[in-house]
Amino acid sequence: MRVKEVQAALKAGERYFKDWKLTEPVEVLSWGMAWVRYTTPSMKEFISTNIRTFALSIDSVYKPSE
């Protein structure tokens, strides 16, 4: 996804995303315009990164029916 698309989805209230390399959804814990803090069910700790790096690894917004 592009940075603007991720920011728009986060502003719209979306908190779960599909990562291109993970089978489980990524949950965004908190975010700002330039950073994201996220985790997955298999992670023990959260990851904090810039939003550009986060957007590069995200395919789409996660929908539970997928």
N, CA, C, O and CB atoms as a CASP TS submission, in Angstrom:
PFRMAT TS
TARGET T0000
AUTHOR 0000-0000-0000
METHOD Language model
MODEL 1
PARENT N/A
ATOM      1  N   MET     1       0.849  -1.177   0.000  1.00  0.00           N
ATOM      2  CA  MET     1       0.000   0.000   0.000  1.00  0.00           C
ATOM      3  C   MET     1       0.893   1.239   0.000  1.00  0.00           C
ATOM      4  O   MET     1       2.071   1.178   0.351  1.00  0.00           O
ATOM      5  CB  MET     1      -0.965  -0.001   1.225  1.00  0.00           C
ATOM      6  N   ARG     2       0.321   2.322  -0.388  1.00  0.00           N
ATOM      7  CA  ARG     2       1.044   3.590  -0.349  1.00  0.00           C
ATOM      8  C   ARG     2       0.826   4.252   1.004  1.00  0.00           C
ATOM      9  O   ARG     2      -0.132   3.945   1.714  1.00  0.00           O
ATOM     10  CB  ARG     2       0.587   4.528  -1.498  1.00  0.00           C
ATOM     11  N   VAL     3       1.722   5.158   1.349  1.00  0.00           N
ATOM     12  CA  VAL     3       1.650   5.833   2.647  1.00  0.00           C
ATOM     13  C   VAL     3       0.311   6.553   2.803  1.00  0.00           C
ATOM     14  O   VAL     3      -0.320   6.457   3.856  1.00  0.00           O
ATOM     15  CB  VAL     3       2.816   6.833   2.804  1.00  0.00           C
ATOM     16  N   LYS     4      -0.123   7.263   1.783  1.00  0.00           N
ATOM     17  CA  LYS     4      -1.399   7.999   1.853  1.00  0.00           C
ATOM     18  C   LYS     4      -2.580   7.052   2.070  1.00  0.00           C
ATOM     19  O   LYS     4      -3.522   7.389   2.787  1.00  0.00           O
ATOM     20  CB  LYS     4      -1.617   8.816   0.566  1.00  0.00           C
ATOM     21  N   GLU     5      -2.531   5.870   1.455  1.00  0.00           N
ATOM     22  CA  GLU     5      -3.604   4.885   1.633  1.00  0.00           C
ATOM     23  C   GLU     5      -3.618   4.345   3.057  1.00  0.00           C
ATOM     24  O   GLU     5      -4.686   4.172   3.645  1.00  0.00           O
ATOM     25  CB  GLU     5      -3.445   3.728   0.634  1.00  0.00           C
ATOM     26  N   VAL     6      -2.443   4.078   3.610  1.00  0.00           N
ATOM     27  CA  VAL     6      -2.357   3.595   4.995  1.00  0.00           C
ATOM     28  C   VAL     6      -2.854   4.670   5.948  1.00  0.00           C
ATOM     29  O   VAL     6      -3.628   4.378   6.860  1.00  0.00           O
ATOM     30  CB  VAL     6      -0.903   3.190   5.353  1.00  0.00           C
ATOM     31  N   GLN     7      -2.425   5.904   5.750  1.00  0.00           N
ATOM     32  CA  GLN     7      -2.871   6.999   6.607  1.00  0.00           C
ATOM     33  C   GLN     7      -4.387   7.179   6.525  1.00  0.00           C
ATOM     34  O   GLN     7      -5.038   7.397   7.546  1.00  0.00           O
ATOM     35  CB  GLN     7      -2.163   8.302   6.216  1.00  0.00           C
ATOM     36  N   ALA     8      -4.943   7.091   5.342  1.00  0.00           N
ATOM     37  CA  ALA     8      -6.402   7.231   5.173  1.00  0.00           C
ATOM     38  C   ALA     8      -7.135   6.098   5.880  1.00  0.00           C
ATOM     39  O   ALA     8      -8.156   6.329   6.528  1.00  0.00           O
ATOM     40  CB  ALA     8      -6.780   7.249   3.673  1.00  0.00           C
ATOM     41  N   ALA     9      -6.622   4.876   5.759  1.00  0.00           N
ATOM     42  CA  ALA     9      -7.257   3.735   6.431  1.00  0.00           C
ATOM     43  C   ALA     9      -7.188   3.887   7.944  1.00  0.00           C
ATOM     44  O   ALA     9      -8.156   3.584   8.642  1.00  0.00           O
ATOM     45  CB  ALA     9      -6.590   2.418   6.005  1.00  0.00           C
ATOM     46  N   LEU    10      -6.062   4.348   8.452  1.00  0.00           N
ATOM     47  CA  LEU    10      -5.928   4.552   9.899  1.00  0.00           C
ATOM     48  C   LEU    10      -6.857   5.664  10.380  1.00  0.00           C
ATOM     49  O   LEU    10      -7.469   5.549  11.442  1.00  0.00           O
ATOM     50  CB  LEU    10      -4.468   4.887  10.265  1.00  0.00           C
ATOM     51  N   LYS    11      -6.960   6.728   9.609  1.00  0.00           N
ATOM     52  CA  LYS    11      -7.884   7.819   9.963  1.00  0.00           C
ATOM     53  C   LYS    11      -9.328   7.343   9.963  1.00  0.00           C
ATOM     54  O   LYS    11     -10.144   7.830  10.745  1.00  0.00           O
ATOM     55  CB  LYS    11      -7.726   8.994   8.991  1.00  0.00           C
ATOM     56  N   ALA    12      -9.651   6.388   9.083  1.00  0.00           N
ATOM     57  CA  ALA    12     -11.006   5.840   8.992  1.00  0.00           C
ATOM     58  C   ALA    12     -11.295   4.843  10.112  1.00  0.00           C
ATOM     59  O   ALA    12     -12.421   4.362  10.236  1.00  0.00           O
ATOM     60  CB  ALA    12     -11.209   5.168   7.639  1.00  0.00           C
ATOM     61  N   GLY    13     -10.290   4.531  10.925  1.00  0.00           N
ATOM     62  CA  GLY    13     -10.520   3.645  12.063  1.00  0.00           C
ATOM     63  C   GLY    13     -10.046   2.215  11.872  1.00  0.00           C
ATOM     64  O   GLY    13     -10.212   1.388  12.769  1.00  0.00           O
ATOM     65  N   GLU    14      -9.463   1.909  10.730  1.00  0.00           N
ATOM     66  CA  GLU    14      -8.956   0.549  10.494  1.00  0.00           C
ATOM     67  C   GLU    14      -7.735   0.305  11.383  1.00  0.00           C
ATOM     68  O   GLU    14      -6.883   1.181  11.529  1.00  0.00           O
ATOM     69  CB  GLU    14      -8.590   0.340   8.985  1.00  0.00           C
ATOM     70  N   ARG    15      -7.656  -0.881  11.971  1.00  0.00           N
ATOM     71  CA  ARG    15      -6.524  -1.203  12.841  1.00  0.00           C
ATOM     72  C   ARG    15      -5.855  -2.523  12.482  1.00  0.00           C
ATOM     73  O   ARG    15      -4.812  -2.857  13.044  1.00  0.00           O
ATOM     74  CB  ARG    15      -6.981  -1.249  14.276  1.00  0.00           C
ATOM     75  N   TYR    16      -6.434  -3.275  11.558  1.00  0.00           N
ATOM     76  CA  TYR    16      -5.875  -4.562  11.157  1.00  0.00           C
ATOM     77  C   TYR    16      -5.533  -4.544   9.673  1.00  0.00           C
ATOM     78  O   TYR    16      -6.332  -4.111   8.843  1.00  0.00           O
ATOM     79  CB  TYR    16      -6.859  -5.705  11.468  1.00  0.00           C
ATOM     80  N   PHE    17      -4.335  -5.021   9.355  1.00  0.00           N
ATOM     81  CA  PHE    17      -3.842  -5.011   7.986  1.00  0.00           C
ATOM     82  C   PHE    17      -3.250  -6.362   7.637  1.00  0.00           C
ATOM     83  O   PHE    17      -2.845  -7.116   8.522  1.00  0.00           O
ATOM     84  CB  PHE    17      -2.802  -3.902   7.788  1.00  0.00           C
ATOM     85  N   LYS    18      -3.197  -6.676   6.323  1.00  0.00           N
ATOM     86  CA  LYS    18      -2.578  -7.909   5.837  1.00  0.00           C
ATOM     87  C   LYS    18      -1.153  -7.591   5.415  1.00  0.00           C
ATOM     88  O   LYS    18      -0.922  -6.733   4.563  1.00  0.00           O
ATOM     89  CB  LYS    18      -3.390  -8.530   4.651  1.00  0.00           C
ATOM     90  N   ASP    19      -0.203  -8.289   6.017  1.00  0.00           N
ATOM     91  CA  ASP    19       1.202  -8.153   5.664  1.00  0.00           C
ATOM     92  C   ASP    19       1.512  -9.151   4.552  1.00  0.00           C
ATOM     93  O   ASP    19       0.958 -10.250   4.547  1.00  0.00           O
ATOM     94  CB  ASP    19       2.126  -8.383   6.906  1.00  0.00           C
ATOM     95  N   TRP    20       2.376  -8.798   3.621  1.00  0.00           N
ATOM     96  CA  TRP    20       2.652  -9.678   2.478  1.00  0.00           C
ATOM     97  C   TRP    20       3.383 -10.948   2.879  1.00  0.00           C
ATOM     98  O   TRP    20       3.328 -11.937   2.148  1.00  0.00           O
ATOM     99  CB  TRP    20       3.466  -8.940   1.441  1.00  0.00           C
ATOM    100  N   LYS    21       4.074 -10.953   4.033  1.00  0.00           N
ATOM    101  CA  LYS    21       4.849 -12.136   4.402  1.00  0.00           C
ATOM    102  C   LYS    21       4.293 -12.890   5.608  1.00  0.00           C
ATOM    103  O   LYS    21       4.810 -13.953   5.951  1.00  0.00           O
ATOM    104  CB  LYS    21       6.259 -11.736   4.684  1.00  0.00           C
ATOM    105  N   LEU    22       3.276 -12.379   6.244  1.00  0.00           N
ATOM    106  CA  LEU    22       2.702 -13.022   7.425  1.00  0.00           C
ATOM    107  C   LEU    22       1.323 -13.599   7.114  1.00  0.00           C
ATOM    108  O   LEU    22       0.581 -13.050   6.299  1.00  0.00           O
ATOM    109  CB  LEU    22       2.606 -12.021   8.587  1.00  0.00           C
ATOM    110  N   THR    23       0.992 -14.696   7.759  1.00  0.00           N
ATOM    111  CA  THR    23      -0.332 -15.282   7.561  1.00  0.00           C
ATOM    112  C   THR    23      -1.363 -14.687   8.509  1.00  0.00           C
ATOM    113  O   THR    23      -2.564 -14.774   8.256  1.00  0.00           O
ATOM    114  CB  THR    23      -0.270 -16.787   7.748  1.00  0.00           C
ATOM    115  N   GLU    24      -0.908 -14.091   9.583  1.00  0.00           N
ATOM    116  CA  GLU    24      -1.820 -13.499  10.572  1.00  0.00           C
ATOM    117  C   GLU    24      -1.901 -11.985  10.368  1.00  0.00           C
ATOM    118  O   GLU    24      -0.986 -11.388   9.801  1.00  0.00           O
ATOM    119  CB  GLU    24      -1.351 -13.826  12.020  1.00  0.00           C
ATOM    120  N   PRO    25      -2.984 -11.366  10.823  1.00  0.00           N
ATOM    121  CA  PRO    25      -3.130  -9.924  10.630  1.00  0.00           C
ATOM    122  C   PRO    25      -2.182  -9.122  11.521  1.00  0.00           C
ATOM    123  O   PRO    25      -1.779  -9.567  12.596  1.00  0.00           O
ATOM    124  CB  PRO    25      -4.563  -9.508  10.904  1.00  0.00           C
ATOM    125  N   VAL    26      -1.845  -7.944  11.048  1.00  0.00           N
ATOM    126  CA  VAL    26      -1.031  -6.992  11.790  1.00  0.00           C
ATOM    127  C   VAL    26      -1.990  -6.031  12.487  1.00  0.00           C
ATOM    128  O   VAL    26      -2.878  -5.472  11.843  1.00  0.00           O
ATOM    129  CB  VAL    26      -0.021  -6.226  10.846  1.00  0.00           C
ATOM    130  N   GLU    27      -1.821  -5.833  13.792  1.00  0.00           N
ATOM    131  CA  GLU    27      -2.677  -4.908  14.542  1.00  0.00           C
ATOM    132  C   GLU    27      -1.897  -3.644  14.872  1.00  0.00           C
ATOM    133  O   GLU    27      -0.830  -3.710  15.483  1.00  0.00           O
ATOM    134  CB  GLU    27      -3.211  -5.572  15.839  1.00  0.00           C
ATOM    135  N   VAL    28      -2.426  -2.493  14.470  1.00  0.00           N
ATOM    136  CA  VAL    28      -1.806  -1.211  14.780  1.00  0.00           C
ATOM    137  C   VAL    28      -2.261  -0.800  16.173  1.00  0.00           C
ATOM    138  O   VAL    28      -3.456  -0.655  16.433  1.00  0.00           O
ATOM    139  CB  VAL    28      -2.173  -0.119  13.713  1.00  0.00           C
ATOM    140  N   LEU    29      -1.284  -0.612  17.072  1.00  0.00           N
ATOM    141  CA  LEU    29      -1.587  -0.225  18.450  1.00  0.00           C
ATOM    142  C   LEU    29      -1.748   1.283  18.581  1.00  0.00           C
ATOM    143  O   LEU    29      -2.658   1.760  19.260  1.00  0.00           O
ATOM    144  CB  LEU    29      -0.491  -0.714  19.393  1.00  0.00           C
ATOM    145  N   SER    30      -0.872   2.023  17.937  1.00  0.00           N
ATOM    146  CA  SER    30      -0.950   3.487  17.928  1.00  0.00           C
ATOM    147  C   SER    30      -0.220   3.982  16.684  1.00  0.00           C
ATOM    148  O   SER    30       0.574   3.257  16.085  1.00  0.00           O
ATOM    149  CB  SER    30      -0.331   4.111  19.239  1.00  0.00           C
ATOM    150  N   TRP    31      -0.498   5.213  16.309  1.00  0.00           N
ATOM    151  CA  TRP    31       0.116   5.746  15.097  1.00  0.00           C
ATOM    152  C   TRP    31       0.090   7.261  15.098  1.00  0.00           C
ATOM    153  O   TRP    31      -0.691   7.894  15.808  1.00  0.00           O
ATOM    154  CB  TRP    31      -0.591   5.213  13.860  1.00  0.00           C
ATOM    155  N   GLY    32       0.956   7.816  14.290  1.00  0.00           N
ATOM    156  CA  GLY    32       1.009   9.249  14.020  1.00  0.00           C
ATOM    157  C   GLY    32       1.166   9.407  12.516  1.00  0.00           C
ATOM    158  O   GLY    32       1.168   8.412  11.792  1.00  0.00           O
ATOM    159  N   MET    33       1.297  10.613  12.041  1.00  0.00           N
ATOM    160  CA  MET    33       1.415  10.827  10.598  1.00  0.00           C
ATOM    161  C   MET    33       2.713  10.251  10.033  1.00  0.00           C
ATOM    162  O   MET    33       2.775   9.943   8.843  1.00  0.00           O
ATOM    163  CB  MET    33       1.335  12.314  10.287  1.00  0.00           C
ATOM    164  N   ALA    34       3.751  10.098  10.861  1.00  0.00           N
ATOM    165  CA  ALA    34       5.046   9.624  10.365  1.00  0.00           C
ATOM    166  C   ALA    34       5.506   8.315  11.004  1.00  0.00           C
ATOM    167  O   ALA    34       6.571   7.813  10.644  1.00  0.00           O
ATOM    168  CB  ALA    34       6.088  10.678  10.597  1.00  0.00           C
ATOM    169  N   TRP    35       4.756   7.752  11.926  1.00  0.00           N
ATOM    170  CA  TRP    35       5.191   6.534  12.621  1.00  0.00           C
ATOM    171  C   TRP    35       4.019   5.610  12.899  1.00  0.00           C
ATOM    172  O   TRP    35       2.862   6.032  12.889  1.00  0.00           O
ATOM    173  CB  TRP    35       5.895   6.887  13.933  1.00  0.00           C
ATOM    174  N   VAL    36       4.333   4.336  13.148  1.00  0.00           N
ATOM    175  CA  VAL    36       3.328   3.319  13.460  1.00  0.00           C
ATOM    176  C   VAL    36       3.903   2.371  14.502  1.00  0.00           C
ATOM    177  O   VAL    36       5.073   1.996  14.427  1.00  0.00           O
ATOM    178  CB  VAL    36       2.891   2.540  12.178  1.00  0.00           C
ATOM    179  N   ARG    37       3.097   1.990  15.455  1.00  0.00           N
ATOM    180  CA  ARG    37       3.464   0.957  16.436  1.00  0.00           C
ATOM    181  C   ARG    37       2.481  -0.188  16.247  1.00  0.00           C
ATOM    182  O   ARG    37       1.269  -0.004  16.361  1.00  0.00           O
ATOM    183  CB  ARG    37       3.434   1.510  17.932  1.00  0.00           C
ATOM    184  N   TYR    38       3.015  -1.379  15.955  1.00  0.00           N
ATOM    185  CA  TYR    38       2.141  -2.504  15.625  1.00  0.00           C
ATOM    186  C   TYR    38       2.648  -3.805  16.221  1.00  0.00           C
ATOM    187  O   TYR    38       3.774  -3.889  16.711  1.00  0.00           O
ATOM    188  CB  TYR    38       2.012  -2.644  14.121  1.00  0.00           C
ATOM    189  N   THR    39       1.788  -4.825  16.168  1.00  0.00           N
ATOM    190  CA  THR    39       2.113  -6.146  16.666  1.00  0.00           C
ATOM    191  C   THR    39       1.304  -7.192  15.895  1.00  0.00           C
ATOM    192  O   THR    39       0.398  -6.860  15.131  1.00  0.00           O
ATOM    193  CB  THR    39       1.838  -6.241  18.186  1.00  0.00           C
ATOM    194  N   THR    40       1.651  -8.454  16.111  1.00  0.00           N
ATOM    195  CA  THR    40       0.873  -9.572  15.584  1.00  0.00           C
ATOM    196  C   THR    40       0.667 -10.550  16.734  1.00  0.00           C
ATOM    197  O   THR    40       1.359 -10.446  17.747  1.00  0.00           O
ATOM    198  CB  THR    40       1.593 -10.263  14.353  1.00  0.00           C
ATOM    199  N   PRO    41      -0.254 -11.488  16.612  1.00  0.00           N
ATOM    200  CA  PRO    41      -0.476 -12.448  17.703  1.00  0.00           C
ATOM    201  C   PRO    41       0.774 -13.257  18.088  1.00  0.00           C
ATOM    202  O   PRO    41       0.890 -13.686  19.236  1.00  0.00           O
ATOM    203  CB  PRO    41      -1.578 -13.401  17.310  1.00  0.00           C
ATOM    204  N   SER    42       1.697 -13.469  17.164  1.00  0.00           N
ATOM    205  CA  SER    42       2.883 -14.268  17.483  1.00  0.00           C
ATOM    206  C   SER    42       4.043 -13.448  18.058  1.00  0.00           C
ATOM    207  O   SER    42       5.027 -14.023  18.522  1.00  0.00           O
ATOM    208  CB  SER    42       3.349 -14.984  16.247  1.00  0.00           C
ATOM    209  N   MET    43       3.943 -12.130  18.033  1.00  0.00           N
ATOM    210  CA  MET    43       5.014 -11.272  18.566  1.00  0.00           C
ATOM    211  C   MET    43       4.862 -11.098  20.067  1.00  0.00           C
ATOM    212  O   MET    43       3.749 -10.960  20.575  1.00  0.00           O
ATOM    213  CB  MET    43       5.008  -9.896  17.874  1.00  0.00           C
ATOM    214  N   LYS    44       5.990 -11.106  20.779  1.00  0.00           N
ATOM    215  CA  LYS    44       5.950 -10.851  22.210  1.00  0.00           C
ATOM    216  C   LYS    44       5.996  -9.356  22.509  1.00  0.00           C
ATOM    217  O   LYS    44       5.425  -8.903  23.501  1.00  0.00           O
ATOM    218  CB  LYS    44       7.104 -11.559  22.903  1.00  0.00           C
ATOM    219  N   GLU    45       6.664  -8.600  21.668  1.00  0.00           N
ATOM    220  CA  GLU    45       6.797  -7.158  21.823  1.00  0.00           C
ATOM    221  C   GLU    45       6.247  -6.461  20.576  1.00  0.00           C
ATOM    222  O   GLU    45       6.095  -7.087  19.527  1.00  0.00           O
ATOM    223  CB  GLU    45       8.281  -6.763  22.068  1.00  0.00           C
ATOM    224  N   PHE    46       5.952  -5.182  20.693  1.00  0.00           N
ATOM    225  CA  PHE    46       5.490  -4.425  19.539  1.00  0.00           C
ATOM    226  C   PHE    46       6.695  -3.915  18.740  1.00  0.00           C
ATOM    227  O   PHE    46       7.823  -3.895  19.233  1.00  0.00           O
ATOM    228  CB  PHE    46       4.584  -3.245  19.984  1.00  0.00           C
ATOM    229  N   ILE    47       6.431  -3.511  17.518  1.00  0.00           N
ATOM    230  CA  ILE    47       7.443  -2.895  16.664  1.00  0.00           C
ATOM    231  C   ILE    47       7.001  -1.468  16.403  1.00  0.00           C
ATOM    232  O   ILE    47       5.832  -1.211  16.114  1.00  0.00           O
ATOM    233  CB  ILE    47       7.639  -3.691  15.320  1.00  0.00           C
ATOM    234  N   SER    48       7.935  -0.551  16.505  1.00  0.00           N
ATOM    235  CA  SER    48       7.679   0.849  16.197  1.00  0.00           C
ATOM    236  C   SER    48       8.561   1.226  15.009  1.00  0.00           C
ATOM    237  O   SER    48       9.777   1.046  15.055  1.00  0.00           O
ATOM    238  CB  SER    48       7.958   1.774  17.440  1.00  0.00           C
ATOM    239  N   THR    49       7.951   1.748  13.952  1.00  0.00           N
ATOM    240  CA  THR    49       8.697   2.076  12.739  1.00  0.00           C
ATOM    241  C   THR    49       8.084   3.298  12.063  1.00  0.00           C
ATOM    242  O   THR    49       7.022   3.772  12.465  1.00  0.00           O
ATOM    243  CB  THR    49       8.717   0.873  11.766  1.00  0.00           C
ATOM    244  N   ASN    50       8.753   3.800  11.045  1.00  0.00           N
ATOM    245  CA  ASN    50       8.168   4.916  10.312  1.00  0.00           C
ATOM    246  C   ASN    50       7.077   4.394   9.388  1.00  0.00           C
ATOM    247  O   ASN    50       7.080   3.222   9.011  1.00  0.00           O
ATOM    248  CB  ASN    50       9.251   5.680   9.508  1.00  0.00           C
ATOM    249  N   ILE    51       6.166   5.247   9.034  1.00  0.00           N
ATOM    250  CA  ILE    51       4.984   4.811   8.289  1.00  0.00           C
ATOM    251  C   ILE    51       5.334   4.368   6.870  1.00  0.00           C
ATOM    252  O   ILE    51       4.624   3.544   6.293  1.00  0.00           O
ATOM    253  CB  ILE    51       3.954   5.931   8.239  1.00  0.00           C
ATOM    254  N   ARG    52       6.411   4.898   6.302  1.00  0.00           N
ATOM    255  CA  ARG    52       6.811   4.496   4.956  1.00  0.00           C
ATOM    256  C   ARG    52       7.251   3.031   4.938  1.00  0.00           C
ATOM    257  O   ARG    52       6.853   2.274   4.053  1.00  0.00           O
ATOM    258  CB  ARG    52       7.946   5.400   4.440  1.00  0.00           C
ATOM    259  N   THR    53       8.067   2.635   5.910  1.00  0.00           N
ATOM    260  CA  THR    53       8.505   1.242   6.010  1.00  0.00           C
ATOM    261  C   THR    53       7.323   0.319   6.268  1.00  0.00           C
ATOM    262  O   THR    53       7.242  -0.759   5.680  1.00  0.00           O
ATOM    263  CB  THR    53       9.549   1.085   7.122  1.00  0.00           C
ATOM    264  N   PHE    54       6.410   0.727   7.135  1.00  0.00           N
ATOM    265  CA  PHE    54       5.214  -0.053   7.422  1.00  0.00           C
ATOM    266  C   PHE    54       4.371  -0.235   6.157  1.00  0.00           C
ATOM    267  O   PHE    54       3.923  -1.344   5.868  1.00  0.00           O
ATOM    268  CB  PHE    54       4.383   0.626   8.526  1.00  0.00           C
ATOM    269  N   ALA    55       4.155   0.837   5.407  1.00  0.00           N
ATOM    270  CA  ALA    55       3.324   0.784   4.202  1.00  0.00           C
ATOM    271  C   ALA    55       3.911  -0.143   3.144  1.00  0.00           C
ATOM    272  O   ALA    55       3.165  -0.778   2.398  1.00  0.00           O
ATOM    273  CB  ALA    55       3.152   2.181   3.623  1.00  0.00           C
ATOM    274  N   LEU    56       5.227  -0.229   3.070  1.00  0.00           N
ATOM    275  CA  LEU    56       5.862  -1.106   2.080  1.00  0.00           C
ATOM    276  C   LEU    56       5.559  -2.580   2.325  1.00  0.00           C
ATOM    277  O   LEU    56       5.534  -3.370   1.381  1.00  0.00           O
ATOM    278  CB  LEU    56       7.362  -0.893   2.086  1.00  0.00           C
ATOM    279  N   SER    57       5.327  -2.960   3.585  1.00  0.00           N
ATOM    280  CA  SER    57       5.091  -4.372   3.898  1.00  0.00           C
ATOM    281  C   SER    57       3.607  -4.746   3.951  1.00  0.00           C
ATOM    282  O   SER    57       3.278  -5.912   4.165  1.00  0.00           O
ATOM    283  CB  SER    57       5.735  -4.709   5.216  1.00  0.00           C
ATOM    284  N   ILE    58       2.721  -3.791   3.764  1.00  0.00           N
ATOM    285  CA  ILE    58       1.281  -4.030   3.876  1.00  0.00           C
ATOM    286  C   ILE    58       0.654  -4.197   2.498  1.00  0.00           C
ATOM    287  O   ILE    58       0.893  -3.403   1.588  1.00  0.00           O
ATOM    288  CB  ILE    58       0.599  -2.876   4.632  1.00  0.00           C
ATOM    289  N   ASP    59      -0.157  -5.252   2.363  1.00  0.00           N
ATOM    290  CA  ASP    59      -0.885  -5.481   1.115  1.00  0.00           C
ATOM    291  C   ASP    59      -2.230  -4.770   1.086  1.00  0.00           C
ATOM    292  O   ASP    59      -2.579  -4.130   0.094  1.00  0.00           O
ATOM    293  CB  ASP    59      -1.093  -6.961   0.904  1.00  0.00           C
ATOM    294  N   SER    60      -2.985  -4.884   2.180  1.00  0.00           N
ATOM    295  CA  SER    60      -4.331  -4.332   2.210  1.00  0.00           C
ATOM    296  C   SER    60      -4.851  -4.293   3.637  1.00  0.00           C
ATOM    297  O   SER    60      -4.199  -4.753   4.574  1.00  0.00           O
ATOM    298  CB  SER    60      -5.272  -5.149   1.318  1.00  0.00           C
ATOM    299  N   VAL    61      -6.037  -3.733   3.773  1.00  0.00           N
ATOM    300  CA  VAL    61      -6.733  -3.742   5.059  1.00  0.00           C
ATOM    301  C   VAL    61      -7.244  -5.150   5.285  1.00  0.00           C
ATOM    302  O   VAL    61      -7.780  -5.766   4.363  1.00  0.00           O
ATOM    303  CB  VAL    61      -7.908  -2.693   5.099  1.00  0.00           C
ATOM    304  N   TYR    62      -7.092  -5.667   6.477  1.00  0.00           N
ATOM    305  CA  TYR    62      -7.528  -7.033   6.819  1.00  0.00           C
ATOM    306  C   TYR    62      -9.027  -7.056   7.067  1.00  0.00           C
ATOM    307  O   TYR    62      -9.558  -6.249   7.830  1.00  0.00           O
ATOM    308  CB  TYR    62      -6.771  -7.561   8.067  1.00  0.00           C
ATOM    309  N   LYS    63      -9.693  -7.980   6.420  1.00  0.00           N
ATOM    310  CA  LYS    63     -11.123  -8.220   6.650  1.00  0.00           C
ATOM    311  C   LYS    63     -11.252  -9.636   7.212  1.00  0.00           C
ATOM    312  O   LYS    63     -10.725 -10.569   6.606  1.00  0.00           O
ATOM    313  CB  LYS    63     -11.978  -8.043   5.315  1.00  0.00           C
ATOM    314  N   PRO    64     -11.931  -9.835   8.348  1.00  0.00           N
ATOM    315  CA  PRO    64     -12.010 -11.155   8.995  1.00  0.00           C
ATOM    316  C   PRO    64     -12.516 -12.268   8.087  1.00  0.00           C
ATOM    317  O   PRO    64     -12.173 -13.427   8.317  1.00  0.00           O
ATOM    318  CB  PRO    64     -12.899 -11.070  10.192  1.00  0.00           C
ATOM    319  N   SER    65     -13.306 -11.973   7.080  1.00  0.00           N
ATOM    320  CA  SER    65     -13.849 -13.019   6.208  1.00  0.00           C
ATOM    321  C   SER    65     -12.823 -13.547   5.204  1.00  0.00           C
ATOM    322  O   SER    65     -13.076 -14.544   4.529  1.00  0.00           O
ATOM    323  CB  SER    65     -15.055 -12.488   5.463  1.00  0.00           C
ATOM    324  N   GLU    66     -11.660 -12.881   5.102  1.00  0.00           N
ATOM    325  CA  GLU    66     -10.655 -13.287   4.114  1.00  0.00           C
ATOM    326  C   GLU    66      -9.819 -14.442   4.615  1.00  0.00           C
ATOM    327  O   GLU    66      -8.926 -14.909   3.908  1.00  0.00           O
ATOM    328  CB  GLU    66      -9.753 -12.120   3.761  1.00  0.00           C
TER
END
